[in-house]
């Protein structure tokens, strides 16, 4: 599993996950509850995770959706 987006913005995470779901790419949000509770002070950031085999396609889809500024470094 690899993190492709790292943010505390729940709208961004939901939108990104929706884009991936529309293209049958499974994903999950790691540290979502912790990020919501402690993210406002910068301790924990939520991450959108995908399996290694889907990283390239997921990044291409999310770039097309305008989310490239949210990507984790490769």
N, C-alpha and C positions, 0 to 999 in steps of 0.2 A: 504494500500500500504506500502511496505517495500523497503528500499534501500538495494540492495545486493552488489553493487559495487560502490565505490567512487573513482574517478580519474579525472584528467584533460587531460588524454591521449585520444584523439578522436578515435584513431585506436583501442585501447582496448575496448572502449564503443561500437564502431561499430561491432567489432568481437563478443563481448558478446551478443549483441542484435541479431546478425545474428544466433548465436548458438541457442538462445531461439526461434527465429522465425522458424527455421528448425524443432523444436519440438512442434510447435503450442502453445508456451507460450508467451502471450502478455507482452510487456514491454514498457516503455518510459523513455526518458532521461530527468531528472529534472535539471533545472539550466544549461542547455546546452549552451545557448547563453551567459549567465552571466559568466559561467565558462570559456568559450573561451575568453571573454573580460578581465576578472579579475583574472583568474586562475593562470596566470603566476607569480603573486605576492602573491598567496596563500590565497586570500580573499574568493573566492567561488570555491567549488569543484563540478563538475557534478556528478550526481548519477543515476545509472540504477535502476529503480523501477519495481517491479512486485507485483501482488496482493498476499495477505497473503496466500491463498490456494496453490500458486505455488512456494513458497519460497524453500521448501525442494527439490523439483524436479529441480528447476532452479539451486540451489547450486550444486547439484549432476552433472548436465550437464556441468556447468561451471568448476567444478573441473576436470572432464574428459577432458575438453578442455584446461586445464593448467592455469586457471585463479584464482586459489584459493588464491594467494598472494594479489589479489585486493579486496577481500571480506571485507565488513563492518562487524564489530563485531556484534554478535547476541544479 
